[in-house]
Amino acid sequence: MKYLITGGAGFIGSHLVSNIIDSAEKIIVIDNLITGNMSNIDEFKKNKNFEFVKHDIQYHFDPKENIDYVIHLASCASPVAYSENPINTLKSGSIGTINALGIARKYNSKFLLTSTSEVYGDPKESPQSESYWGNVNPVGPRSMYDESKRFAEAATQAYITEYSVNASIVRIFNTYGPNMQLDDGRVVTNFIVQALGNEDITIYGNGQQTRSFSYIEDTVSGLLKALYYKKPDIFNIGNDNEITILELAKIILKLTNSKSKIVNNPLPKDDPMQRRPDLTKSQSILGYKTQIDLEEGLVKTINWVKQTRG
Ligand SMILES: NC(=O)c1ccc[n+]([C@@H]2O[C@H](COP(=O)([O-])OP(=O)(O)OC[C@H]3O[C@@H](n4cnc5c(N)ncnc54)[C@H](O)[C@@H]3O)[C@@H](O)[C@H]2O)c1
């Protein structure tokens, strides 16, 4: 099978490549490296079935060969990256998604859109099921990301309806693990880096906001199940173990034996207060099941951060 992966040099993309490289006939990664890193995919370059193309999916791309699966990950994904690159983020989610869908249409490929739990915004119901429409501020500080993904979902739905493209939409909930950027403001790596350096752990607000963290291997297994699912559909993928940010900080302090103190910073505008996926649909239709609990995943991530920073 031949795969085209946009954004494949990033955190999730590099793990996807690692999972399928041995069985794939060919993998083409296209990435503009705005937040991705060649070091994430260097190890794959020796494989003759792996090709890297430096390209921005905002511009037309034609692989000029049959592609069985198009996986569209390309987008800034962290608050730091999308706030610094708002137009780029909006164009990746809109024009970039249309371009990626165009490839799937031309080559009759199965298409996977990696959307996000951010489409639910600051949710008014919990857990969030796929049928919930969300509560998003269209002009708020996170809007370039949330709305680009909402557009991407609408575009995917339109290609399903008008062109019969076989596409799945996956709404990924907070995922963490090796190959994340250490300085992009995502909470797990932030806390680990602060704890290992015995620096203050900075919590936004009182830390009572909740998140549900999924280890990368579980998220990737869900993405692949949705990719190989035969029909167009939409799935939450993540872990439904919901904890407060304060609890997360305390667990990381314990696992790192850190002397860091917890300090409170102001809560950013529109920061969601609650995040927990309803996984009923992905469990019953895809047979999705998480395997790695939070402490186990955090230990693996802490060890990787230690190795990376030397
Ligand atoms: N990690 C998470 O917790 C999470 C949660 C929800 C959704 N997602 C989605 O999963 C996808 C991957 O996220 P990630 O965490 O691996 O982030 P990442 O920043 O590590 O990876 C994104 C990749 O896309 C590339 N990219 C961005 N814009 C591009 C463009 N216009 N053309 C080509 N390449 C481009 C970047 O260089 C990077 O390699 C994103 O679409 C993100 O929105 C991630």
The ligand as a MOL file (V3000), in Angstrom:
LIG
                    3D

  0  0  0     0  0            999 V3000
M  V30 BEGIN CTAB
M  V30 COUNTS 44 48 0 0 0
M  V30 BEGIN ATOM
M  V30 1 N -0.6210 16.3290 19.4770 0
M  V30 2 C -1.8690 16.5340 19.8260 0
M  V30 3 O -2.1870 16.4550 21.0420 0
M  V30 4 C -2.9400 16.8130 18.8260 0
M  V30 5 C -4.2500 16.9700 19.2870 0
M  V30 6 C -5.2510 17.2430 18.3670 0
M  V30 7 C -4.9620 17.3100 17.0210 0
M  V30 8 N -3.6760 17.1540 16.5890 0 CHG=1
M  V30 9 C -3.4350 17.2950 15.1500 0
M  V30 10 O -2.5390 16.3080 14.6970 0
M  V30 11 C -1.7140 16.8540 13.6520 0
M  V30 12 C -0.2450 16.6430 13.9980 0
M  V30 13 O 0.0280 17.3050 15.2270 0
M  V30 14 P 1.4090 17.1680 15.9860 0
M  V30 15 O 1.1210 17.1880 17.4180 0
M  V30 16 O 2.1860 16.0540 15.3970 0 CHG=-1
M  V30 17 O 2.0730 18.5710 15.6190 0
M  V30 18 P 3.4850 18.8960 14.9480 0
M  V30 19 O 3.6050 20.3750 14.9410 0
M  V30 20 O 4.5670 18.1220 15.6030 0
M  V30 21 O 3.2970 18.3380 13.4750 0
M  V30 22 C 2.6800 19.0650 12.4520 0
M  V30 23 C 3.5240 18.9230 11.2010 0
M  V30 24 O 2.8960 19.6060 10.1150 0
M  V30 25 C 3.8730 20.3580 9.4120 0
M  V30 26 N 3.1550 21.4400 8.7240 0
M  V30 27 C 2.4430 22.4540 9.2770 0
M  V30 28 N 1.8810 23.2180 8.3240 0
M  V30 29 C 2.2250 22.6570 7.1360 0
M  V30 30 C 1.9490 22.9760 5.7800 0
M  V30 31 N 1.1790 24.0320 5.4660 0
M  V30 32 N 2.4630 22.1940 4.8040 0
M  V30 33 C 3.2430 21.1180 5.1100 0
M  V30 34 N 3.5540 20.7750 6.3800 0
M  V30 35 C 3.0400 21.5260 7.3860 0
M  V30 36 C 4.8380 20.8100 10.4870 0
M  V30 37 O 6.1040 21.1980 9.9840 0
M  V30 38 C 4.9040 19.5580 11.3710 0
M  V30 39 O 5.8900 18.6630 10.9030 0
M  V30 40 C -2.0870 18.3270 13.5270 0
M  V30 41 O -2.9800 18.4920 12.4510 0
M  V30 42 C -2.7860 18.6170 14.8360 0
M  V30 43 O -3.7320 19.6420 14.6900 0
M  V30 44 C -2.6590 16.9200 17.4610 0
M  V30 END ATOM
M  V30 BEGIN BOND
M  V30 1 1 1 2
M  V30 2 2 2 3
M  V30 3 1 2 4
M  V30 4 1 4 5
M  V30 5 2 4 44
M  V30 6 2 5 6
M  V30 7 1 6 7
M  V30 8 2 7 8
M  V30 9 1 8 9
M  V30 10 1 8 44
M  V30 11 1 9 10
M  V30 12 1 9 42
M  V30 13 1 10 11
M  V30 14 1 11 12
M  V30 15 1 11 40
M  V30 16 1 12 13
M  V30 17 1 13 14
M  V30 18 2 14 15
M  V30 19 1 14 16
M  V30 20 1 14 17
M  V30 21 1 17 18
M  V30 22 2 18 19
M  V30 23 1 18 20
M  V30 24 1 18 21
M  V30 25 1 21 22
M  V30 26 1 22 23
M  V30 27 1 23 24
M  V30 28 1 23 38
M  V30 29 1 24 25
M  V30 30 1 25 26
M  V30 31 1 25 36
M  V30 32 1 26 27
M  V30 33 1 26 35
M  V30 34 2 27 28
M  V30 35 1 28 29
M  V30 36 1 29 30
M  V30 37 2 29 35
M  V30 38 1 30 31
M  V30 39 2 30 32
M  V30 40 1 32 33
M  V30 41 2 33 34
M  V30 42 1 34 35
M  V30 43 1 36 37
M  V30 44 1 36 38
M  V30 45 1 38 39
M  V30 46 1 40 41
M  V30 47 1 40 42
M  V30 48 1 42 43
M  V30 END BOND
M  V30 END CTAB
M  END
